[in-house]
Amino acid sequence: METHLLELPIPSEDIAFGLMGDFEADTHPNKVSLIAGTYRDENGKPWVLPSVGMAKERLRDENHEYLGIAGSPKFINLAKELIFGSVASGFEDNIGSIQTVSGTSANHLAATFLADRLRPNRVFIPSPTWINHKSIWEATGVTVAEYPYYSSSTKQVDMAGMMDTLDQAEPNDIVVLQACAHNPTGVDLSPSQWRQIADLCHQRMLFVVFDSAYQGFATGDVDGDAWAVRHFTEKVLAFENHPGLCVAQSFSKNFGLYGERVGALHLVLPRNVSVQGARGELMAIVRREYSNPPRFGASIVQKVLGDRGLRVQWEDDLNIMSLRIKNMRRELRRGLEKETQQDWSHVETQIGMFSYTGLTKEQVSRLRHEFHIYLLPSGRISVCGLNEGNIQYVVHAISEITKS
Ligand SMILES: Cc1ncc(COP(=O)(O)O)c(C=O)c1O
């Protein structure tokens, strides 16, 4: 008998979501989750940003109508201003933006559109990177290549490896770059390294896809966290012979709006090329995939960014989150150095939500089975999972499993 075409092998479970299920099922009183990329407050609880809470109060009378295909025009303008600052002004015809279903669909839309229209031979993604970059690009049929991003021996960016690999890319190939607070390593390029990569991309005519998921969340400074995006954008707009770039912007982390799915995709083309046709095509993809983006998250973001008082509150909220993460990094380093007599400075110097601890798969497994502490097999921890109540326990567990 012929097998049915839809009788398919069961795909392996998503690692992070699978682990989160195991964590929920674990009944140990001291269990700790360092898995998810979601902020937790000092009590280990999800945090509604005060600015977001206030905006919600003011939205009580909002209606529930559809947004347009490209989303809310007010939201789009504010999102654009947030990521590009003054760099975008005067270039209305060269930067086309649409609202998306958070950062994931911004990445997906960019990939779908670029695979079809730019027809790159290869897309280069960092090794390692956010797990979805590979899946999203593989689904387009474009060959996915990796560039070395992180050196486990120096615990820094592998700049030489990155430059050498990108130097082999061909015109119209695509390079995916994370704008700040690199997931999963927590290691970013310095401004001078960004400049070198921007020059190389221009020389080799590579199209850049910036993934910006942590603006303001990384350091508390929204402009500082957008520096690389703005530098590359200035370059694209200064030349006529540049393939362009796009930015997949997420508001999940910096507004704590994980479930609302709010984001944007911005396409930047050189000064002599109008973006209107390309933007129209992005809208056509949206129309057939999900028709129009969700309303509520965008309403919150535009309320906050469009109101002077709420914006100030939001920047305070960003500082609270990024400072708490910095403090946890410092305490983790101090505790580990004291207990293990080894150098753990990297956990403090890395930035953003994640730390690449350097723990091996075996050590990660021991943490789970002996101490009920959950993290990804790569040794990545979400620093947000640490708090005053569990940090000593985590320090003790890590020092135990790194001893032998
Ligand atoms: C680098 C990176 N890009 C994009 C995303 C997308 O998140 P979302 O779809 O919630 O905006 C994440 C989330 O963890 C991320 O770390």
The ligand as an ORCA input file, in Angstrom:
! r2SCAN-3c Opt
* xyz 0 1
  C      17.944     38.036     17.977
  C      16.466     37.915     18.040
  N      15.744     38.261     16.974
  C      14.420     38.202     16.980
  C      13.731     37.756     18.077
  C      12.261     37.733     17.909
  O      11.440     37.885     18.947
  P       9.948     38.374     18.744
  O       9.368     37.624     17.601
  O       9.288     38.072     20.033
  O      10.022     39.818     18.460
  C      14.440     37.344     19.217
  C      13.766     36.793     20.385
  O      14.306     36.166     21.253
  C      15.849     37.445     19.195
  O      16.597     37.123     20.256
*
